Every structure is written in C-alpha cells, then in structure tokens.
Amino acid sequence: MRAILGLIAGIISGFIITPKTDQSTAVGTILLIAIIFYIISYTLAKRIAKDTPKTQKRKLATNGIFPFIFLLMMFMIVVYTGLWQFMAR
C-alpha cells in the first residue's frame, strides 16, 4: 500500500514541478506531497490493523518507508524527464 501511494505521490510531484520552478520551492513541494501521502498511508494502515498486537502496531509507522521514498523519487524523476525533456532546450 505504501509503495503504491509513493508511486502516486511521485507522479503528482512530477507533474507539479516545472523547469521554471525555483529549487527551494520544488523541494518544499515534494516534501509536502510526500508528507501528505505518508500520513494518508499511516491512517489507512491503522484502520487495516485494528486487531493486531501492540508490538506490531509500533512497526506500523516505519514499515514500508523505503519503498515509499524510492518509488516517490523514481517516478517523480521519470515523469519530470518525460514531460520536460524537449521543453528545456
């Protein structure tokens, strides 16, 4: 679930950022989108794992964070490159 939400967040980030976007604004936008989608994934995971033991619930916040970050970055780069490779010339 977090991997899919990371993929969606990466695609949205790739569409939002343009070559004319300032670097600090781009980083802030990417971080904001990532945090929003990670909070969504956390709340969905809490709803799914209602009856799990307390020791397993502690892992809920960190489980799947690396696929989320990797797919966010990968798809953001792919979408950005695909959209703007000819426009920046």
C-alpha distances in whole Angstrom, upper triangle without the diagonal:
4,5,5,6,9,10,11,12,14,16,17,18,20,22,23,24,28,31,33,30,31,30,29,28,25,24,24,22,19,19,19,16,14,15,15,11,10,12,10,7,10,12,9,8,12,13,11,13,16,18,17,20,21,20,17,16,17,15,12,13,13,11,8,11,12,10,9,13,14,12,13,16,17,16,18,21,21,21,23,25,25,26,29,30,34,34,34,38
4,5,5,6,9,10,10,12,14,15,16,18,20,21,22,26,28,30,27,28,26,26,25,22,21,21,19,16,16,16,14,11,12,12,9,8,10,9,6,8,11,10,9,13,14,13,14,17,20,18,21,21,20,17,16,16,14,11,11,10,9,6,7,9,7,6,9,11,9,10,14,14,14,16,18,19,19,21,24,24,25,27,29,32,32,32,36
4,5,5,6,9,10,10,12,14,15,16,19,20,21,24,27,29,27,28,26,26,25,22,21,21,20,16,16,17,15,12,14,14,11,10,13,12,9,12,15,13,13,16,17,16,17,21,23,21,24,24,23,19,19,19,16,14,14,13,11,7,8,9,5,5,8,9,7,8,12,12,11,14,16,16,17,19,21,21,23,25,26,29,30,30,33
4,5,5,6,9,10,11,12,14,15,17,19,20,23,26,28,26,28,26,26,25,22,21,22,19,17,17,17,14,12,15,14,10,11,14,12,10,13,15,13,13,17,17,16,18,21,24,23,25,26,25,22,21,22,19,16,16,16,14,11,12,12,9,8,11,11,8,9,13,12,11,13,16,16,16,18,20,20,21,24,25,28,29,30,33
4,5,5,6,8,10,11,12,14,16,16,18,22,25,26,24,25,24,24,22,19,19,19,16,14,14,14,11,9,11,10,6,8,10,9,7,11,12,11,12,15,16,15,18,20,23,22,25,25,25,21,20,20,18,15,14,15,14,11,11,12,10,7,10,11,9,8,12,13,11,13,16,16,15,18,20,20,21,23,25,28,28,29,32
4,5,5,6,9,10,10,12,14,15,16,20,22,24,22,23,21,21,20,17,16,17,15,11,12,13,10,8,10,11,7,8,11,11,9,12,15,14,14,17,19,18,20,23,26,24,26,26,25,22,21,21,18,16,15,14,13,10,9,10,7,4,7,8,5,5,8,9,9,10,13,13,13,15,18,18,19,21,23,26,26,26,30
4,5,5,6,9,10,11,13,14,16,19,21,24,22,23,22,22,21,18,17,18,16,13,14,15,12,10,14,13,10,11,15,13,12,16,18,16,17,20,21,20,22,25,28,27,29,29,28,25,24,24,22,19,18,17,16,13,12,12,9,7,9,9,5,5,9,8,6,8,11,11,11,13,16,15,17,19,21,24,24,25,28
4,5,5,6,9,10,11,12,15,18,21,23,21,23,22,22,20,17,17,18,15,12,14,14,10,10,13,12,9,11,14,12,12,15,17,15,17,20,20,20,22,25,28,27,30,30,30,26,25,25,23,20,19,19,18,15,14,15,12,10,11,12,9,8,11,11,8,9,13,12,11,14,16,16,16,19,21,24,24,25,28
4,5,5,6,9,10,11,12,16,19,20,18,20,18,18,17,14,14,14,11,9,10,10,6,6,10,9,7,9,12,11,11,14,16,16,17,20,21,21,23,26,29,28,30,29,29,26,24,24,22,20,18,18,18,15,13,14,12,9,10,11,9,6,9,11,8,8,12,13,11,13,16,16,16,18,21,23,23,23,27
4,5,5,6,9,10,11,14,16,19,17,18,17,18,16,13,13,14,11,8,11,12,9,8,12,12,10,12,15,15,14,17,19,19,20,23,24,24,26,29,31,30,32,32,31,28,27,26,24,22,20,19,19,16,14,14,12,9,9,9,7,4,6,7,5,4,8,9,8,10,12,13,13,15,17,20,20,20,24
4,5,5,6,9,10,13,16,18,17,19,18,19,17,14,15,16,13,11,14,14,11,11,15,14,12,15,17,16,16,20,21,20,22,25,25,25,27,30,33,32,35,34,34,31,29,29,27,24,23,22,22,18,17,17,15,12,13,13,9,8,9,9,6,5,9,8,6,8,11,11,11,14,16,19,18,19,23
4,5,5,6,9,12,15,17,15,17,17,18,15,12,14,14,10,9,12,12,8,10,13,12,11,14,16,15,16,19,20,20,22,24,25,25,27,30,33,32,35,34,34,31,29,29,27,25,23,23,23,20,18,19,17,14,14,15,12,9,11,12,9,7,11,11,9,10,13,13,12,14,17,20,19,20,23
4,5,5,6,10,13,14,12,14,13,14,12,9,10,11,8,6,9,10,7,9,12,12,11,14,16,16,17,20,21,21,23,25,26,27,29,31,34,33,36,35,34,32,30,29,27,25,23,22,23,20,18,18,16,13,12,13,12,8,9,11,9,6,9,11,8,8,12,13,12,13,16,19,18,18,21
4,6,6,8,11,13,12,14,14,15,14,10,12,13,11,9,13,13,11,12,16,16,15,17,20,19,20,23,24,24,25,28,29,29,31,34,37,36,38,37,37,34,32,32,30,28,25,25,25,22,20,19,17,15,14,14,12,9,9,10,7,4,7,8,5,5,8,9,8,10,12,15,14,15,18
4,6,7,11,13,12,15,15,17,14,11,14,15,11,11,15,14,12,14,17,16,16,19,21,20,21,24,25,25,27,29,30,30,33,35,38,38,40,39,39,36,34,34,32,30,28,27,27,24,22,22,20,18,17,17,15,12,13,13,10,8,10,10,7,7,10,10,8,10,13,15,14,15,18
4,6,10,11,9,12,13,14,11,9,11,12,8,9,12,12,10,13,16,15,15,18,20,19,21,24,25,25,27,29,30,31,33,35,38,38,40,39,39,36,34,34,32,29,27,27,28,25,23,23,22,19,18,18,17,13,14,15,13,10,12,13,10,9,12,13,11,12,15,17,15,16,19
4,7,8,6,9,10,11,9,6,9,11,8,8,12,13,11,14,16,17,17,19,21,22,23,25,27,27,29,31,32,33,35,37,40,39,41,40,40,37,35,35,33,30,28,27,28,25,23,23,22,19,17,18,17,13,13,14,13,9,10,12,10,7,11,12,10,10,13,15,13,13,17
4,5,5,9,10,13,11,9,12,14,11,12,16,16,15,17,20,20,21,23,25,25,26,29,30,31,32,35,36,36,38,41,44,43,45,44,43,41,39,38,36,34,32,31,32,29,26,26,25,22,21,21,19,17,15,16,15,11,12,13,11,8,10,12,9,7,11,12,10,10,13
4,6,8,9,13,12,10,13,15,14,14,18,19,18,20,23,23,24,26,28,28,29,32,34,34,35,38,39,39,41,44,47,46,48,46,46,43,41,40,38,37,34,33,34,31,28,27,26,24,22,22,21,19,17,17,17,13,12,14,13,9,10,12,10,7,10,11,8,7,11
4,6,9,12,10,10,13,15,14,15,18,19,19,21,23,24,25,27,29,29,31,33,34,35,37,39,40,41,43,45,48,47,49,48,47,45,43,42,40,38,35,34,36,33,30,29,29,27,24,25,24,21,19,21,20,16,16,18,16,12,14,16,13,11,13,14,11,9,13
4,6,9,7,6,10,11,10,12,15,15,16,18,20,20,22,24,25,26,28,30,31,32,34,36,37,38,40,42,45,44,46,44,44,42,39,38,37,35,32,31,33,30,27,27,27,24,22,22,22,19,17,19,18,14,15,17,15,12,14,16,14,12,15,16,14,12,16
4,6,5,6,9,10,10,12,14,15,16,18,20,21,23,24,26,27,29,30,32,33,34,36,38,39,40,43,46,45,46,44,43,42,39,38,36,35,32,31,33,30,27,27,27,25,22,23,23,20,18,20,20,16,16,19,18,15,17,19,17,15,17,19,17,14,18
4,5,5,6,9,10,11,12,14,15,16,18,20,21,22,24,26,27,28,30,32,33,35,36,37,39,41,44,42,44,42,41,39,37,35,34,32,29,28,30,28,24,24,24,22,19,20,21,18,15,18,18,15,14,18,17,14,16,19,18,16,17,20,18,15,19
4,5,5,6,9,10,11,12,14,15,16,18,20,21,22,24,26,27,29,30,31,33,35,36,37,39,42,41,42,40,39,37,35,33,32,31,27,27,29,27,24,23,24,22,19,21,21,18,16,19,20,16,17,20,19,17,19,22,20,19,21,23,21,19,22
4,6,5,6,9,10,10,12,14,15,16,18,20,21,23,24,26,27,29,30,32,33,35,36,38,41,40,41,39,39,37,35,33,32,30,27,27,29,27,24,24,24,21,19,21,21,17,16,19,19,15,16,19,18,15,18,21,19,18,20,22,20,18,22
4,5,5,6,9,10,11,12,14,15,17,18,20,21,22,24,26,27,28,30,32,33,34,37,40,38,40,38,38,36,34,32,31,29,26,25,27,24,21,21,21,19,16,18,17,14,13,16,15,11,12,16,14,12,15,17,16,15,17,20,18,16,20
4,5,5,6,9,10,10,12,14,15,16,18,20,21,22,24,26,27,28,30,31,32,35,38,36,37,36,35,33,31,29,28,26,23,22,24,22,19,19,19,17,14,16,16,13,12,15,15,12,13,16,16,14,16,19,18,17,20,22,21,19,23
4,5,5,6,9,10,10,12,14,15,16,18,20,21,23,24,25,27,29,30,31,33,36,35,36,34,34,32,30,28,27,26,22,22,24,22,19,20,21,18,15,18,18,14,14,17,17,14,16,19,18,16,19,22,20,20,22,25,23,22,25
4,5,5,6,9,10,11,12,14,15,17,18,20,21,23,24,26,27,29,30,32,35,35,36,34,34,32,30,29,27,25,22,22,24,22,19,20,20,17,15,17,16,13,13,16,15,12,14,17,15,14,17,19,18,18,21,23,21,20,24
4,5,5,6,9,10,11,12,14,15,16,18,20,21,22,24,26,27,28,31,34,32,34,32,32,30,28,27,25,23,20,20,21,19,16,16,16,13,11,13,13,9,9,13,12,9,11,14,13,12,16,18,17,17,19,22,21,20,24
4,5,5,6,9,10,10,12,14,15,16,18,20,21,22,24,25,26,29,32,30,32,30,29,27,25,24,22,21,17,17,19,17,14,15,16,13,11,13,14,10,11,14,15,12,14,17,17,16,19,21,21,21,23,26,25,24,27
4,5,5,6,9,10,11,12,14,15,17,18,20,21,23,24,26,28,31,30,31,30,29,28,25,24,23,21,18,18,20,19,16,17,18,14,13,16,16,12,14,17,16,14,17,19,18,17,21,22,21,22,25,27,26,25,29
4,6,5,6,8,10,11,12,14,16,17,18,20,21,23,24,26,30,29,31,29,29,27,24,24,23,20,17,18,19,17,15,16,16,12,12,14,13,10,12,15,13,11,15,17,15,15,19,20,19,20,23,26,24,24,28
4,6,5,6,9,10,10,12,14,15,16,18,20,21,22,25,28,26,28,27,26,24,22,21,19,17,14,14,16,14,11,12,12,9,8,11,11,8,10,13,12,11,14,16,16,16,19,21,20,21,24,27,26,26,29
4,6,5,6,9,10,10,12,14,15,16,18,20,21,23,26,25,26,24,24,22,20,19,18,16,12,13,15,14,11,14,14,11,11,14,14,11,13,17,16,15,18,20,19,20,23,24,24,25,27,30,29,29,32
4,5,5,6,9,10,11,12,14,16,17,19,20,22,25,25,26,25,25,23,20,20,19,16,14,15,17,16,14,16,16,12,13,16,15,12,15,18,17,16,19,21,20,20,23,24,24,25,28,31,29,29,33
4,5,5,6,9,10,11,12,14,15,16,18,20,24,23,25,24,24,22,19,19,18,15,13,14,15,13,11,14,13,9,11,14,12,10,13,16,14,14,18,19,18,19,22,23,22,24,27,30,29,29,33
4,5,5,6,9,10,10,12,14,15,16,19,22,20,22,21,21,18,16,16,14,12,9,10,11,10,9,12,12,8,10,13,12,11,14,16,16,16,19,20,20,21,24,25,25,27,29,32,31,31,35
4,5,5,6,9,10,11,12,14,15,17,20,20,21,20,20,18,15,15,15,12,9,12,13,13,12,15,15,12,13,17,16,14,17,20,19,19,22,24,23,24,27,28,28,29,32,35,34,34,37
4,5,5,6,9,10,11,12,14,16,19,19,22,21,22,19,16,17,16,13,11,14,14,13,13,16,15,12,14,17,16,14,18,20,19,19,22,23,22,24,27,27,27,29,31,34,33,34,37
4,6,5,6,9,10,10,12,14,18,17,19,19,19,16,14,15,13,10,9,11,11,10,10,13,13,10,13,15,14,13,17,19,18,18,22,23,22,24,27,27,27,29,32,35,34,34,38
4,5,5,6,9,10,10,12,16,15,17,16,16,14,11,12,11,7,6,9,10,10,10,14,14,12,14,17,17,16,19,21,21,21,24,26,25,27,30,30,30,32,35,38,37,37,41
4,5,5,6,9,10,11,15,15,17,16,17,15,12,13,14,10,10,13,13,14,14,18,18,15,17,20,20,19,22,24,23,23,27,28,27,29,32,32,32,34,37,39,39,39,43
4,5,5,6,9,10,14,14,17,17,18,15,13,15,14,10,11,14,13,13,14,18,17,14,18,20,19,18,22,23,22,23,26,27,26,28,31,31,31,34,36,39,38,39,42
4,5,5,6,9,12,11,14,14,15,12,9,12,11,7,9,11,10,11,13,16,15,14,17,19,18,18,22,23,23,24,27,28,27,29,32,32,33,35,37,40,40,40,44
4,5,5,6,10,10,12,12,13,11,8,10,11,8,9,12,12,14,15,19,18,17,20,22,22,22,25,26,26,27,30,31,31,32,35,35,36,38,40,43,43,43,46
4,6,6,9,11,14,14,16,14,11,14,14,11,13,16,15,16,18,21,21,19,22,24,23,23,27,28,27,28,31,32,31,33,36,36,36,39,41,44,43,44,48
4,6,8,9,13,14,16,12,11,14,14,11,13,15,14,15,17,20,19,18,21,23,22,23,26,27,26,28,31,31,31,33,36,36,36,39,41,44,43,44,47
4,6,6,9,10,12,9,8,11,11,9,12,14,13,15,17,20,20,19,22,24,24,24,27,28,28,30,33,33,33,35,38,38,38,41,43,46,46,46,49
4,6,9,10,13,11,9,12,13,11,14,17,16,18,20,23,23,22,25,28,27,27,31,32,31,33,36,36,36,38,41,41,41,44,46,49,48,49,52
4,7,9,12,10,9,13,14,13,16,18,17,20,22,25,25,24,27,30,29,30,33,34,34,35,38,39,39,41,43,43,44,47,48,52,51,52,55
4,7,8,6,7,10,11,10,14,16,14,17,20,22,23,22,25,27,27,28,31,32,32,34,37,37,38,40,42,42,43,45,47,50,50,51,54
4,6,5,7,9,11,11,14,16,15,18,21,23,24,24,27,29,29,30,33,34,34,36,38,39,40,42,44,45,46,48,49,53,53,52,56
4,5,5,7,9,10,13,15,15,18,20,23,24,24,26,28,29,29,32,34,34,35,38,39,39,41,43,44,45,47,49,52,52,52,55
4,6,6,7,9,12,13,13,17,18,21,22,22,24,26,27,28,30,32,33,34,36,38,39,40,42,43,44,46,47,51,51,51,54
4,5,5,7,10,11,10,14,16,18,19,19,22,24,24,25,28,29,30,31,34,35,36,37,39,40,41,43,45,48,48,48,51
4,5,5,8,10,10,13,15,18,19,19,21,23,24,24,27,29,29,30,33,34,34,36,38,39,40,42,44,47,47,47,50
4,5,7,8,9,13,14,17,18,18,20,22,23,24,26,28,29,30,32,33,34,35,38,39,40,41,43,46,46,46,49
4,6,6,6,10,11,13,15,15,17,19,20,21,23,25,26,27,29,31,31,33,35,36,37,39,40,44,44,43,46
4,6,5,9,10,13,14,14,16,18,19,19,22,23,24,25,28,29,29,31,33,34,35,37,38,42,42,42,45
4,6,8,8,12,13,12,14,17,18,17,20,22,23,23,26,27,28,29,31,33,33,35,36,40,40,39,42
4,6,6,9,11,10,12,14,16,16,18,20,21,22,24,26,27,28,30,31,32,34,35,39,38,38,41
4,6,8,9,10,12,14,15,16,18,19,20,22,24,25,26,28,30,31,32,34,35,38,39,38,41
4,6,6,6,9,10,11,12,15,16,17,18,20,21,22,24,26,27,28,30,31,35,35,35,38
4,6,5,6,9,10,11,12,14,16,16,18,20,21,22,24,26,27,28,30,33,33,33,36
4,5,5,6,8,10,11,12,14,15,17,18,20,21,22,24,26,27,28,31,32,31,34
4,6,5,6,8,10,10,12,14,15,16,18,19,21,22,24,25,26,30,30,30,33
4,6,5,6,9,10,11,12,14,15,16,18,20,21,22,24,25,29,29,29,32
4,6,5,6,9,10,11,12,14,16,16,18,20,21,22,23,27,27,26,29
4,5,5,6,9,10,11,12,14,15,17,18,20,21,22,25,26,25,28
4,5,5,6,8,10,10,12,14,15,16,18,20,20,24,25,24,27
4,6,6,6,9,10,11,12,14,15,16,18,19,23,23,23,26
4,6,5,6,9,10,11,12,14,15,16,17,21,21,20,23
4,6,5,6,9,10,11,12,14,16,16,20,20,20,23
4,5,5,6,8,10,10,12,14,15,18,19,19,22
4,6,5,6,8,10,11,12,13,17,17,17,20
4,6,5,6,8,10,10,11,15,15,15,18
4,6,5,6,9,10,10,14,15,15,18
4,5,5,6,8,10,13,13,14,17
4,5,5,6,8,11,11,11,14
4,6,5,5,9,10,10,12
4,6,6,9,10,11,13
4,6,8,8,10,12
4,6,5,6,9
4,6,6,8
4,6,6
4,6
4
